[in-house]
Amino acid sequence: MKKYSEKIMHVVFLLAACASILAVILICAFLFVNGIPTIGKIGLGNFVLGKIWMPKSGIFGIFPMIIGSIYVTAGAIWNSCCDLYGKVL
C-alpha cells in the first residue's frame, strides 16, 4: 500500500511541477510578445538606461527599478550570510 501511495504522490508532484513550469513559460512568452514591440519603439538603450518612468508621457526608463532590484537582492544575500554565520552587523 505504501508503494502505491508513493507512486500516486510522485505523479501528483510531477504534474504540479510541470504545470508550474508551463505557467512560467506562458507568462514569459506573454511579456516578450507584448513588450518587444514597445521596446522597439522606445529603443533598448532608452528603456534600460532611462532614469524617468512616466507612462502617461510616453517615457519608460527602468534603470532605477533595476538598481532597486539589485539593492534588494544584495540586501537579502547580505542578510542570509549574516544569519548563516551568526553575525549581526
Protein Blocks (a to p, Z undefined) as FASTA:
>chain_A
ZZmmmmmmmmmmmmmmmmmmmmmmmmmmmmmmmmmmmmmmnopklmmmpcbdcfknopac
fklmmmmmmmmmmmmmmmmmmmmnopaZZ
